[in-house]
Each structure stands twice: as structure tokens, then as C-alpha cells.
Amino acid sequence: MEATATFNDTLVCEIDIDAPPARVFEAWIDPAQRLAWWGDADAYRGTKMESDLRVGGRWYTEGVGKEGKPYSVYGTYTRIDRPT
């Protein structure tokens, strides 16, 4: 039997990136670019990313975690703010 965890909390993370905001935004919304930087070879690495970039749209990623165990993570976009 496969276990599924459901959480109704909000996670907010803030980081400083030495790049123009428009470039960071493009890397975040492009699934291919996001796969290139999202993860750490020692902890997990994404192998598939899907993204319906609109409020209410869903995103999904799957990959291989520690010790070769598969994982999947998904969510729904609640707000999309392009850099100004």
C-alpha cells in the first residue's frame, strides 16, 4: 500500500539570488530550467516536471530521492507575480 500525506499549511521561503529578477522568474516557471537547478544529487534529483502556470493551475514533479527511492511532489498555484 502506498502512503500519501496531505498538508494544508503554507510554506514561505525567501532567498537572495545574485541575478536579475526577470531571469530568476523565467528559471522558476520553465519546467526544464527548474529541473536543472532544483535538487541536490546527495538528497534528491527531479526527473520530470509539469507546470500549468496560471492561478489555480497545478505543478508536479517526480524524481529519485535518497537511496534511490522515488518521490513525487505537487501543488497548486495560488498567486503568480511577475517581477516589476
Secondary structure, 3 states (H helix, E strand, C coil): CCCCCCCCCCCCCCCCCCCCHHHHHHHHHCHHHHHHHCEECCCEEEEEEEECCCCCCEEEEEEEEHHHCEEEEEEECCCCCCCC
